[in-house]
């Protein structure tokens, strides 16, 4: 067994992108191609615009692919393991020569001298004995965005790339891709063509490589089928063309050509005229001699090792107790365990579009910790990625997984095993297990059972990887780490010290980088134990077959055969304490479902996971798809996190959130940034905000005061944010919170439209896709939902003022409150139906998103219908009318939809609304079933007294066991919050034409983006406050359940104002409230304009009655019949 020679301590540098050994092609028009030393594609740039989707990291490069296919043999022509020669011929041309078996090929990349075009020339020959047919397939990944935006989120960026396929009379299909999101007022555009003749195409990598690329490492194309020749507006934007097939005789060859035409700005949507002027490039002169062969690495063609399917005996041995079993034919797909774990089989991982993932955070605190280590893991062999310390956006030790299809496999932390003389890269496991503080991968192999564990420790915070041989002979281990040391891969370098004797690596970000300046002295540590198992501890040299380092950003660990090794990753400092018994992540909830009847079991299983998701959203904001984050959105943090914590009576945490949020209020305008970063990045924020944002801090303040029975917060001294362009710190001096509140009220009065009490739309409302396209709409348009939110908030605020003894401000606010309602009913309720918006013109208002609307083509909008009930602005008759409108036009099997039809799409140009008209992808808010808004519907149904509908709404938003309740739901991860339910449409035109198929349940619905949302916190709050009906109302506790009678057998265990309580339910008509078997006096009916029902009791009195160690509170359920319906 060989051991790489190593000194006891060595220091190295990781070069940033600009210092990598790149081979650059560049023409006079600023088009450049950066190639890696092994011939892999690094980046295609024009000025500041990244044309490809991902800037490739050495040695893997970008996910660009150029294949030759003959029968079922698929050969990657640029793969360094097959390339025999590679060179940069001159500033415009690069050349590859390769061979495999009977096949020989030459490839040239040529930039046009004075145009922003480039050409791929391919010559394929064969040396067999029979004629063979062959075709070439190009798959160009697409970004078409300025570099910072392209790397903020590749999926999001792809949502706005419109692909239009135009038929060329000689070349066949030409893929034209336009970036609909303005890039500094430009819309980059690219056309991909095959002048030698294309037979088929694809516009998304999912149709090129398929799910099999992720789950087995085999691209879809290997099955011999053609590209599907359909437009898919997906999340992996790609221009893929398949040539016509050529017959190649022995000793002969065939020539193919692809040409790509880039235009820096294409102001209009793609049209037939865009084919004008496209011309082929003359055949090249092939070079005779080139440089030495390219360096090869382990990433060129790794031997992927996937776990074998478990048989029943192994499932039963490892996981004998299971619930919520999901079966895929005869194979077990997933299940939950009694201790709360969620387990997924290889069979299910192989069919879900979004790989099962989990987010780990080494913290016991609800709020952000600047020293907390976090990580993202995926079932598909990503054992840790995006490991960060404190901020998931800026402080990354390891990079993110930018390619969910796993065309790139080096990202994050990967594990290799060696036996029978071969290194194997671990891929899809036999079983993937998730717990709140860890994930496990089980690999059943011939004669072996391997188990990989990634877990967190909280004090000190750390990520710990354990590699174990549970059964069979031990194996050698190799663990690779693709390093980031900042925000984006290779934007910065760093220093690395390897200490072989101590078994650890120290990594220090460059001191001049953004994150290092905010966290001076921070360095990271990768420590391996047992040290005696190590054979190698170093950088990228172990990845190259010639064992020569080339500055690729990797740290690599290799060991002898070992039954168990541990790799610990933390933020190293001189003050770092030794690991000890630390508190668990987050801590236990103050309430849980202790006993659930069968229909409620899925709810009991999902609640701990949604609590985890709500915590991640607050403590380290980011998601599985939306990996960039780290910021608190003012609107978001004041909803889900606040409502979740209030439901657990964690009032100190909410008070701290409010202190932080109000300290980010601008002194000059009284408004907030749309979002801001927590310390030490508090100066990073979005200056402007949507028109509704200013109400959410006030509403959160009122919700806190009511739940905590604490009006003293109005006196808390809180600083202001000075104007961004001001150096006067006096404007930031602390003043009582009451001053902050009054400034918002004044701002409201200043922004009202045309002498009314209706506030202007501003830069938008909750639905980010409906930001106004024209500047005049910001001032002249009114959002009915925003006005209702203001009405609700000012009503709560007036009550708070009264309790605080502020009678004059309360009276003034009550007067404004009444005027808002009068103007709302006058201008925003034409014909008794609430308008989504109203546009002020001349002497009146024209409704938008209303039956009278002739401009948008949309008649009904959900948000003002539900907020009209939640705010109490609707009277009972109006509430009933709008409930019925929702059920007729907006309630689909997968939930309620934001509007009755999608906003029209015309190729990506804006007329009324920005993102709704520019997004080419039909998903997230554009798909119209956004779970956050759906949960507000559940809340509204509880308010008007409909237990069955409240329960249905909560069930549809629960992924655990969803396919049993929603047959048209595609398989998806069952233990994580999905922010939307997306109709499975290929593009916007198909969605518009077949939208009715969602209504009748014929169209499959998929899970949208996961976790990064205030929705999990809302869900928890709606279960406690609406379904179970427990709410705090200043000096009283309200019991007002909306639980269907069929679920009355459930039992809730909770802490209520510090008392241990078992909450139980009795049938409708029983005593409304029993405390330890006795009916208390002094009960009152909670105020509700839509229904009677529920009881409230004095808080102190209840506390006194809960005089046992274990108390029992019995609450009567309401009738199942909706309260608004005539009896």
N, C-alpha and C positions, 0 to 999 in steps of 0.2 A: 504494500500500500504506500503510495507516494504522498509526501507532505510538502506543500509549497514552502520554500524557504522564507522565513520572516524574521526580522529583528524584533527585539522585545518591544520597542516603541518606534513608530514611524509617523511622519507628518506628510500629508499630501494636500493638494488643492483640487477642488472640483471647478472646472472652468464654466462660466456662464455661456449662453448661446453665442454671443459675439466673440468669445474666445475659443470656441470649438474649432476643430480642424475641418471646416466646411469647404466644399468645392462649389463655387458660385458661378452660375451663368447669368448674364445680365445684358439687356439690349439698351438701345438709345432711348426707348420710351419708359424706362424704369421698371420693366418686367424682369423679375429675377427668379431663379430657381436655385435653392440651396440644397446641395446633395451631401450626404454623409460619406465619410471615407470608404465605407463598404458598398457604396452605390445606392443605398436606400434614399428615398425621397425625404427631405427634411421639411422644406416649406416652399410654396409658390407665392410670391408676393408681388404686388404692384403698389409702390409707395408704402402707405401704412395699412393696406388692405391685404389680409390673408385670404388667398383664393381657395386653398384646400381647407378641409375642416379642422385638422389637427396638426399643429407643428410637431413634427416627429422627433422623438428623443432617441439618441444613439444607444444601442445599435439597431433597434427595431425600425425607426423611422415612422413615417405617416402611413395610414391605412390605404394609400393608393395601391392598386393592383393591376397588373398586366399579365393575363394568362394566355397560354395556348392550350386548346383542348382537342383531343383526338379520341373519339369514342368516349370512354369514361376516364381517360387519363387527363388530369388537369395539372398543368405545369406552370408555376409562377416564374415568369421569365426574368424578373429582376431579383429574385431571391438570392442573396449572397452565397448560399450553399450550392447553387447551381451555376453561378456566374464564374466563368474562367478568366475573364478580362474585363476591366472597367477603367475608363479614363475620361478626364475632361479634355476634349480635343482643342477647344478654344473657348472664347468667352460666350459663344452662342451654342455650343454643341457638346454633348456627352455621349459616350458610347459604351455599350455592354455586349459581351459575347458569352454564350453559355451553351451547355449541353446536358442532356439526360437520356440515357439509353440510345435509341436510334435517332433522336432529335438533336438538331443543331439550330442555333438562332443567333441573329444579330439585331440589336435594338439601338436606335439613335433618338435622342431628344434634341430638338432643334428649335431655338427661339427665332422668331422673325426679326430681322435686323431693325426695322423701324415701325413695327406694329405690335400691338399687345396680343399677339397670337403665338402659339407654339404647336409643334407637330411631333407626334410619335411615329417613327418609321420602324417597321418590324419585318424582318425577313426570316422565314422558317423553312428549314430543309430537313429531309429525313434520309437516313442511310440504311433503311431496311431492305427487304427483298420484294415487298408488295406495295402497290399504291395505297396511300392513306389519305383520308379526308381530315382536314384540320381547320380550325377557326381560331380567331384571337378575340379576347374579351378585355376591354378596358373598363376600369371602374375608378373614376376620379372622385374622391371625396371632396365636398364643397363646403366652404365657409362664407366667402364673399362678404367679409366683414372686417372692420378695422381690428387689428390684432387684440386689443384689450377686450372688446366685446366678444370676439370669436372664442376667446378662452374663458370668458365668464360663465358661459354654459353652451355647450355644443348642441344639446337637444333643443333648447329654446331658440337658438339662432336658426336651426333648421326649420322651425315652425314658420318662419317668415320668408323662406326661399320658395318662390313660385316656379314650378317646373311646367313648361309648356312644350309639347313635342310637335314639331312642325314637319310635314312630309316634304322632303327634297326630291325633285323629279329624278335625279341620278344617284344620289347618295343614300336615299332611304331616310329613316327618322333622324331628325336633328333635335337634340335636347337643349332647350333654351331655359336658363335658370336666372331669375331676377331676385335680388335681395330687396324685399319690400320694406324692411326697416331702414329708415334713412341713416346713412353712414356719413355724418358731417354734411348733410344735405345732398348726399349722392346715393344712387341706387346701383351698385355694381351688378353687372350682368355678364353671363358667360354662355356661349353656345358650344356644344360638343358634337362633332360630326365624324363620319367615317367616309372620306372621299372614295375609298376603294369599294364601298358598299356595305351598309349595315343591314342585318336581317332581323335584329331584335334589340330591345332596350329595357332599361329599368331606371327609376329615378330615386330609389332609396336602397341602401345597402341591405336592408332586411330582405328585399327581393333578389339580392345578388348572392349573399352568403347564407341567409336564413338563420333560424334558431340553432340549427345543427352546428354552426360555426362556434357558438358559445358552449354548447353542451357536449359536443364530441370532437370539436376541432376540424370538422370536415365541412367545407363550404357547400352550399346548396348546389352549386354548379357541378360538383363532382358526380351528381347523379345522371349527367348527360342531357338533362332537359334544357331547353333554351331559356333565355331571359323572358320574363312574362309579357313584355311589351304592354305594360299598363303604367299609368301614372299613379304613383303612391306619394302623397305628401306626408312624409313620415318624419322621424327624428334623427335619421342618419342620411342626410342629404348626399346624393351621389348621382353622377352622370355616368351611366354604364351603357356601353354599346357592344354588341356582338356582331362580328363580321359575317358576311356570307361564307359558307363553307367552301374550301378550295380542295381540289384533288391534287395530291402531291405524289409524283412518281419517285421511285428510288433514285437517290442521287440528285434530285431536283429540289426546288424550293418554290415558295410563294411569297409575294410581297403584300403587306397590308399597311394602311395608313390611317391614323386618327389625327384630327386637327381640332384645336380648341381656340375659340375666339373670345377674348375678354374685352369688355367695354367698361371704362371706369364709372360712367354714369348713363343710365338708361331711364329717363324720366317717366316714360309711359309703360303700360303693360305690354308684354310680348305680343307681337302680331306677325302675320305672314310676310310683311315687308322686311322683317329682320333677316330673312334668307338672302335678300339682295346683297350682292358684293362678297359673299362667301366664296373663297377660292381655295383650291388644293395647293399643296406645296410640291415642287418638283422632287423626283426621287433623289436620294442623297448619293454622294460618293462615299462608299464604305472605306474606312481606313484599313491598311494592311497590318500594321503593328500597333500595339498599345502597351500599356504598362503591365507590371506583374499582377498576378491574381489578387482578388480582393480578400481582405481579412474576414474570416468566418467566425460566427459566435453561436452560443448555445440557443439563442433566440431565433435563429434562422429557420430551424425546423425541429422544434423540441418534440421529444417523445412524450405525448400526453398519456397520462395514466388516470383512468376513470374508475370509480368504484363499481363493483358488480352489484346488481340488484340484491337486496336482502330477501331471503326466503322467510316463510312464516315462522320457522323455528327461531331464526335470529331476531326477528322483530319481537317475538314473545319473550326471548331471553333478555334483550336489552331494554325493552319498553313494555313490560307486562301489563301495565294499566294505561289505557288509552280512552280518550273521549273526543267527540266531534270528528270521528273518522271520515275521511274523504277517500272514496275509492275511484280508481280510474280503470274501469273494466275489472280485471282480476288482480290488479296491483294496488297496493296501499299508496295513496297519494300524500296525505298529511294527517296530522292529529295533534291534539293537545294532551298534556299529561296532568294529573291531579296537582302536581307542584308548580304548574304554570308554564312549563316549557312548551314550545311549539316545534314539531318535528316534521320535516319535509323529506320525501323520498326522491331518489334520482328520477323516477318516472314522472313526478310532477314538475321538478325543476326543468325537465326536458321539454315541457309544453307551454310554460308560461312565457309571455312576451317580455316581461320585466323580471330579471333574475332575482330570486329571493335575496334580500339584503337586510342588514341590521346595523344599528348605530349604537356604539358603546361610548360611555362617558365615565371617567373615573372621578366621580364627585358624589358627595352625600348631600350637597346643598341644592336648593331649588333654583337659586339665582346663579348667574355666571360667576365662574372662578377663573382668574387669570392664569392659575397654575394647573388647571384640570386638563388631563390628557384625554383625547377622544379619538375614535377610529370608526371607519366604515368597513364592513365586511360583506362579502357576497358568497353565495353558495358555490359559484362556479370557480372555486379555487383562488379567490382573492381573500387571503387570510387577514390582511389589514391593508387599508388604503386611507389616504387623507388623514394620517395620524397628525394631530395638531396639539398645541398647548395653549389653551385659553380661547383663542379666536380661530374658528375653522376656516376662515378666509385668508388671513395674513400669516398665521404662525404654523405652517405645515412642515413637518419633518419629512413625510412621504407625500408624493403627489396623488392626484385623484385618478379615478378610473374614467377616462374621457370617452372610451369606446365600449358601450354596453354590450355590443355584439362580440367582443373579445377577438376582434381581428388583431388587436395588440394585447399581448399577454404579459408584458414585463412590468406593468404599472403596479404600484403598491408593494406589498410583501408577498412573495411566492415561496412555495416549498417544493423542493425536489427530493426524490429518494433514489438511492443507488443500490441495485442488486443485480445479480447476473451480469455484472460488468457494464451496465448501462444506467445513465442518469435519466430519470423520468420526472416530468413536471406534473404535479398533482392537479387534476382538473375537477370534473363534477363528481361529488361524493356519492356513496350509497345512501347516506342519510345526512341531513343538515339539521342541526339542533340549535334553537335559539332560546336563551334565558335572558333575563333583564340585564345581567352583568357579563354575559359571555355568549360565545357561539362555538359549536363543535362540528367538525367534519369527520364522518366515519367512512373509511374506505375498506370495503371487503375485497381482498385480492386473493389469488390462488395461494393458499398456505399462510396467509397473513391477514391480520385485522389492524389497521392503523387508525389512530385517533389524533386529530389536531384540535387544539383548544386555543381560542383567543379570548382573553378575559381582561377585566380592568380591576385595578386596586385604587382605593380612594384616598388613602393617607399614608405615605405620599402617593400622589396620583401616578399611575403607570399603566401601560399596555403590556400584557404578558402573553407570549406565545409558548405553548407547550406542544411538543411533538412526541408522540408515544407509539410504541409498538405494543399493542394490547395482546396479540396472539401471533405466534410464529417467530421466526428468527428476526433479530434486530436488523435495521438497515442503516446505511450512511445517510446523513441529512445535508442538504444544501438549502440555505435560506437567502434569498435575494431581496434587496430593498432598493427600490427606485427612489432616489432622494429628491427632495424639493428645496428645503431650507428657506422657505419664504412663501410667496403667494402663488406664483406660477412656475412650472418647471423651467429651469435654465434661464429664468430672468435674473438670477443671482447665482453667485458661486458660494464657496465656503471652504473651510479648513477642516481636515479630518486627521485625527490621531488614532492609530491602531496600537493597542496595548495587548500584545498576544499573551504575555504571562498573566495579566490580570483578567483576560478574557473579555475585554470590552473595547468599544470604539467611541471616541468623543467627536462630536460634530458641531462646529461653530459656524453660524451664518456669517457672511461678510459683514463687518461692522457698519458699513455705509448703507446697507440695505434698509428698506422701509421698516421692516419688523424689528431688526436689530437695534435701530435707534429708539424704538418704543420700549424694547425690553433689553436694555444693555446688560451684557454679561451672560445672557442666556446661551446655553449650549445643550445639546441633546446627547443621550448616551444609549448605546445598544450593547447590552451585556449578556454574555452567554454562560450557561452553567450546565453540567460541570465543565470546568475549564480543561480538565485532562482529556475530554472527548474531542477537543478542537484539533483539526488538521490545518485549517486555514482561516485567517481573519483578515480581510482586506477589502480592496475596492474592485474595480471592474476587470482586473486582469484575469480573474477566474472565469469570466464569461467568454473570453476569446480563446480559441483553440491554440493560438501561439503563446498564450499566457502573458501577453504584453498589454499594459494599460494604455487606453486611448482617451482617458478623461471622461468616459461615460459616467453619469451620475448614479453610481451604485455602491452599496456596501454589501459584501457577500460573506457568509459564514459557511464553512464546511466542517464536517465532523467525521470521526470514526463511526463504525457501526455502534449504535447506542439504542438502548430500549427507551430512554427518555432524555430529551434535552429541553432547556428552557431559554427563551430569548426575551429579555426584559427591555422595554423602551420607555425612557422617561426624560424629563427635562432636568439635566444634571446641574447641580449648584453646590457650592461649598457647604451650604446649610441644609442639604438634603438629608432628612432623617432616614434611619434604617426602616425597612418594611416591618410592619407590626400588625396586630389584629386591628383592622380598620372598620369603620361603619359601612354598612351595605350602601349600594348606590341608592340615592334619593330617600330611602326610608319608607316605612309602611304608610298606606293610606289611612285616613281617619274613618273611612267607611268602605264596606264591601258587601257583596251578596254572599251571605253565609250559607244559604240553602235556596236552591232554585228548582222550580218544576221544570220538566223537560223542555218546554218551549222557551224557557228563559236561560237555558244552559249556555247557549252561544254568547249571550250578553255577559254572563258571569266570566266567561273565558276571555273576552276581548277587553274588559275594563282595565286590567293591569297593563295591557299593552298600549291602550290609548293613553293611559296615564304616563307611561314611558315616553310616548310620542309628544304629549303636551309638555313634558319636562324638557326634552331635547329642544323643542321649539323655543322655549324660554331660556334655558341655560347655555345652549350652544346652537343658535339658530342656523339650521341648514337641513337638507333633506337628501333622500337617496338619489333623486333626479336633479333637484336644485341644490347641487353640492356647494355652490357659492352662497355665502350668507354672512353670518356673524353679526348682523344688524338686528335691532328691534324696529319693526315697523310700528309706528305710533298707533295706527288703527288696530294692528294685529295684537300687540302686547296688551292693549287695553280691553281686549275681548277674551280670547281663549285662555291665556295664562291667568288673567285676573279672575275670570269666572271659575276656572278650575280651583285656584287657591282659595277663593271665598267658599267654595263648596266643601273644602277641607278645613275651613275656619283657620287658615294660616294667615292671620291678619297682619302680622309683622312683615311677612314677605310682600304682601300687597301694598302695605304702606311704603315699603322701600321702592317698589315699582313706581308708585305714584310720585314719590319724591324725585326719582330719576327722570321720569317723563316730564314733569312740570319744570324741572331745571333745564330742559331742552326747548322751552318756549321762547320764541323771539321777542325781545323787548320792544322792537319798533312796530311790529304788526300784530302781536298777540297770537300768531299762528305757530305751527310746528314744522320741522322738516317732515317729509314723508316717512323717512326712516333715519336712524342714527346708530352709530356704533357705540357699544359700551366702552368704558375705560379699558386700556389706555389709548383708545382710538376715537375718543369722543368728538374730536374735531371733524371727523369724517361723517358726512350726512348729505342727504338730498335737500337742497335749499327749499324747493317749492313743495306744496302738498295739494292733494285733492280737496274739494270743497267740503267734504264730510269730516275730514280728519280732526278739525278743531273741536268737534263735539265728543269724541271718544274719551279723551282724558277727563272731561267733565262728567260724562256718564260713569266712567270707572270710579271716579271720586264719589259720586252719589251711591253707586252700588256698594262700595266699601263702607261708607258711612252707615248705610242701612243694615248691612250684614254684621258689621262690628259694633253697631250702636255707638259710633264715635264721631262726634261733630267737631272735635278739637282739631282735626286735621286742617281746618280752615285757617287756623292760627299758625301753622307750621311755616317757618321762614324758609323760602326756597329761592335760589338765584335764578336769573334769567340768562338767556343767550343774547349777547350783543349782536347787532347786525353784522353780517359776514364781512363787510367792508369797513367796519369800525374798529378803531384801536382804543376807544374809550371804555375802560373797564367799569366805570361807574354805572353804566347802564345794566351791568350784570349783578349789581348788589342784591342780596336777598331781600325779599319782601314777603309778607304773609301770603299764603296760598289764596286767600280771598281776593287779593289784588289780581292774581293771575286769572281767576275765574271772571272777575269783572271785565278784564280786558277782552276776553272772548265774547262776552255779551255785547260789548261796544262794537267789536268787529262785526258781529252779526248784524247789528242795526245799520252799520255802514255799507254792508254788502247787499242789502235788500234791493229788489228790482222794482223800478217804476212806482215808487210810493207805496208799495205793498209791504207786508211783513214776511215775504217769501225770499229766502236767501238765494243768491245766484249760484249757478252750477260750479263756477270756477274751473279748475283743471280736471274735474271728474268727480265720481262718487265711488261707492264700493266696487262696482264692476269696472275693473281696470281696462277692459276691452272697449269701453264706451267713452273714452276720453274724447273731447270735442275735436273735430278736425279743423274747424275754422275758429280764428281768434274771437270773432264777434259772439260766438256761442257761449264763451266763458262768462260773459256778463249778462247776456240777454236771455239765457236759458235757465230754467229751474228744474231741479230733480225733485219729484214728489217724495221719493224715499228720503232724501237729505232733509227736506222740510219736516217730514214726520219724525226723523231722528232728533232734529232740533226741538220739536214740540215735546217729545218724550223726555229728552234731557232737561229742558227748562222746567217741565213739570216736576221732575224729581228734584231739581235744584231748588225750586221754590219751597218744596217741602223741607229740604235740608236747611234752608235759610230760616224757616219758621222755627225749626227745632233749635237752631243756634241763636234764636232771639233777634234775628235780623229782619224785622217785620217790614221796614220800608223797602229794602231791596227785594224782599219776597213779594210785596204787593206790586212793585214795578214789573217783576218777572211774570207774575200772574196776569198782568194786563197784556204783556207781549204774548204770552201763551194763548190768551183768548183771541188776540188779533191774528195770530198765525192760523188758528183753526178756522176763523171766519174767512180769511183770504184763501186758505186751502180749499175749502168747500166751494168758494166762488169761482176760482180759476183752474183748479186741478182736478175737478170731478165732473167733466162734461157728461151729461146724460146719466149721471150717477155712477160712472165707471172711472176709476182713478187712471190718470195718464201717467205713463212712465216719465215723460218730460213735458215741459211746456215752453214754447219759444215766444218771447214777447215781441210783438210787431205792432207798431202804431199804438192803438188804444187798447189792445187786448192780447190774449195769449192763444197761440195755436198749439193743440196737443200733438205730441209725438208718442209713438208706441201706445196707440189707442185706436179703437174702432174708427174714429174720425180721421185718423192719420192717413194721408195719401202720399207721404214723402218716403217713409222708411219701409213700408210694406209689412210692418209688425203691429199687431193689435193689442197685445197684452204683455205686461211685465210683472214678474212675480214679486220683486222686492217691495214696491209700495203696497201691494196687497197684504203681505204678511206684516209689514211694519205698521200699516194702518191699524191692525188688531193689537199688536204688541204695544204700540204707543197709546192706545185708547182713543185715537183720533176718530176712528169709525164709530158710529153708533151701532147697536145690535143688528139693525136691518142692513146697514152697509156692510157689516162684517159677514153676514149671511150671504149677501149677494156676491161678495168677492171670494168667499170660500167656495161657492158654487162655480164661479168663473175659473178658479184654480183647478177644480176637479174636472171641469169640462175641457179646458184648453191646455193646462200646464202639468197635470199629474199623469206621469207615465209609469210603467211598471218598475223602472229603476229609480224613480224619485220624481220630485217636482222640478220643472225646468225654468230657467231664468226668463225665457220668452216663448211665445207660441211657435216661432220659427226662427231660423238663423238670420242674422244680418246678411243681406246680399253681398256676394263676393264677385268682383269684376277684375280679377287678375292682380289685385294688390294695390290699387289706387284708392285714396280716401275721399269720401264725399261728406259724410256726416260724422263718423266715428273713426278713431285711429286704428287700434289693434283689431277690432272686430272686422274691419274691412281690409286689413293688410295681412292678417294671419292666413297662410295657405293650409295650415294643419288644422284638422277638425278635432280639437281636444281642449282640455282644461275649460276655461270660461267660454271659449268659442263653441264648445259642444253643448253648452247650456245647462248641463246637470252638474252644478258645482255644489259639493256636499255642504260647505259652510252655509249657503243660502237654504239648502234643504233642511238643515238642522234648525234654522230660524223658523221654518215652516212647522217643524215638530213643536217648537216652543209656542207658536201661534195657535196650533190645534189644542195644546194643553190650556192655553188661556181662555179659549172659547168653549172648552169643555167637551173634547172628543177623545176619549181614552183609546178607542180602537185606532184612530188615525195617528195619534201620538205614537203608539206602539209600532204601527206599520212604518212610520217615518224613521224611527230609530233602528228598526230591523233592517231596512234597506241599506242603511249606511254602515252596517256591521259586516265586515268581510268574512267573519268566522261562520262557516256553514252557509255561505251566501247562495251557492248554486241550488241548494235545496229550496230556498225561498224565491229565488229569481232564476228560472231555468235558462234565460237567454244571457246570463252572465258568463263571460269567458273565465277560464281558470285563472286564479290570481293568488298572490300571497294572502294568507288568511289571518295574519296577526299584526297588520300595520294599517294605518289610516291612509286611505286614498282620497285625494282632494277633489276628484271628479269621477263621474261615470261617463265614459266617452263612447259614443256610437262608433261601431267598427266600419267606418267609411274610408275609402281610399283618398278622397279629396273633398273640397268644399262643394263643387257642383253635384257630386253624387249625394252628399249629405242633404243638400237642398231639395234634390229631386225625390229622395226616398226618406225624408225625415219622418213621414207618417209610419214607417216601419218600426221606429222607436216607440211610437205611441201604442201600437198594437202588440209589441213584444216580439216581433219577428226578427228584428235586427239584433245581432250580438252586441253586447256592451262590454267594454274593457275598463280596467282600472287605470286611472290617470296617474299623475305624479304622487309620490308617497311622502308623507310625514310632515314636510315643511309647510305647516298651516296652523292657524289658531283653531282649526276644526276639532282636533282631539280634546282640547280643553272645553270647547263648547259642548261636545258630546257628553263628557263627564258631568258637566253642570246640568245639562238637560235631563239626564237620567236622575240625578239627585233632586233637582228642584221642580221638574215637571212630571216625570214618570212616577217617582217616589213621593214627590210633592213636599220636600222639606226645604223651607226657606226661612231665613232670618229677616225680620222686618223691624229694625230698631230695637225697641224694648219687648218685642213679641216674637214668638216662634210660630210659623205657619205650617200646618199639616194639610196638604191639598193634593192628594195623589191622583194621577190620571192613569192608573194601572187597570187594565182590563180585569174583570172579575175572575177570568180563567187563570190568572197568575197570582191569585191572592195567597197561595201557599208559600210564596217566597218569604225569606227572612233576611233582614238587613242588620248587620252588626256595625255599630258606629260609635264614635265619640261625639257627644253633643254638649257643647260648652264644657268639655272636660269630663263628662259623665259617660260611663259605659252603658250603652243602650242597645237592646234588641228590638228592632222595629218590625212589627207584624201588622197584617191587614185582615180586616173582617169584611163580610159581605155588605153590599149596599143596604142601608136601612138600619144597621146596627148602631150602637152608641158611637157618636162621632169620634170620641177620644177616650181611651182608658190609659192611665198611668199606674203601672204596677197593680192592675186589676180594679182601680177606682176611677170613677168619672169626676174629673176636677171641675170646680166652679170657675166662673169668670171667663168662659169661652166666648169668642166673638167670631163673626164671619168676616173673612178678608174682603177688602174692597175689590170688586170686579164688575165692570159694566156689562159683561156678557152673560153672567150666570151666577147663581148662588153656589155654594159648595165650599168644602174645606172649613177648617176651624183655625183660630189662632189663640194662643195662651200667653199670658205674661211670662216673660223670659225668666225673671227671678223666681216666680212662683213655680215654674216647671223645674228649675234647678233644685229647688227645695224638695219637690216631690220625688225627684230622682235620688232617693236616699239609700239605695241598696248598692252592693258591690256590682251586681248585674241587674239592670233594670229592664222592664218590658213596657214598651209603648205600643198600644193597639189603636189603629186608625181605620175608620170605615171607608170603604171604596165608594166612589160615586156610581150612579147608574151607567151602564155601557152606552146608552143612547146619547147621541150628541146633544149637548145642552141647548144649542141654538135652534134645533129642529122643533117644530110644533109638537106638543105631546098629544 
